[in-house]
């Protein structure tokens, strides 16, 4: 019976896709421990996995106002704000994440660690040889982050530009990012890595997934940029199954009878505290169109919505497996999981977003030809209307989405991931007596080194 550990940032969108993984692995009899934020204990344990809470220094509630947690953040803008968040939310907690994994591994050896790409503890774990640490499988719950000569730096939302000109552009942008955004981040990462391993970190800290023992991306190659320098460890599993049918049918469900095109509108379950970003302008822009707008608030009360036009209906949650086959356009703020879900059903997309990984998601929507992107988090009503009309009126978007749906239908999702995990475990199985790692010794020097930088 393999002993598997899943480790994620304490962020809803990072935890949710790996719940299906935990459920599948536990269901086949694996020993599964799930290391993440304390607030996710209930939903983790419902999968059959054991919940392990991250230490307090690495635990947080992603629903909080970051400006209250980091008061200095409110005055920051642009690249300075980006660098601040990478340093404080992702990199600094990485050494504590490393310690938590190593302590759990010492208490009960782990055969394979499945980590999300934002779990920077993975970068610090890679400083140990396999045997001291478990082999690491990076689970691609967001667009592929690994650097490449064929892509612009992650986060810029730029689609590939082929040929020598594109590579020159990518190289120049990478150099600029390394000089403007990442110097402080890399300095902190190097100090923490050096304290743990007595040497400098041998790679860019955010590029650590390239050095994992396997990378399993939760999509198909048709929705990811080609990289001529991709590592041989990169695999595509297709979307990981999620439950989209637990919501009850709303009382207006019978209106989805095919007499009008259906536009599904949502801001997801996290970035849904301010409906003025997308839902309000979309409702205004589509109010006069001959469509039926199906709005999901992602758990927010219906009374928090603006007044609905006569062609709109709303529910807190909708049963996606039943809704998406009836949907003609999916309007979203660019969450990776929701986009994958829509594409599984061949639904073309209109996406608008500027934060987190959303610029990368919506750039891939445009690049793959499956929809239109709006390069702002707060589009105007007319911009949404034009984009939706373009997708409804041009069959090429739906044709492209259906081609990806066909490719996704041929993938095996969590079953393929499990096969790769089993292979990684077999490839790295010890040939000698079992090694029992010791939990890491910690003193205040590591934290003082980070805090004094």
Secondary structure by P-SEA (a helix, b strand, c coil): cbbbbbbbcccaaaaaaaaaaaaaaaaaccbbbbbccccaaaaaaaacbbbbbccccccccccccccccccccccccaaaaaaaaaacccccaaaaaaaaaaaaaaaccccbbbbccccaaaaaaaccccccccbbbbbccccccccccccccccccccccccaaaaaaaaaaaaaaaacccaaaaaaaaaaaaaacccccccccccccccccbbbbccccccbbbbccccccccccccccccccccccccccccccccbbbbbbbccccccccccccaaaaaaaaccccbbbbbbccccccccccccccccccccccccccccccccbbbccccaaaaaaaaaacccbbbbbcccaaaaaaaaaaaaccccccccccccaaaaaaaaaaaaacaaaaaaaaaaaaaaaaccaaaaaaaaaaaaaaaacccccbbbbccccccaaaaaaaaac
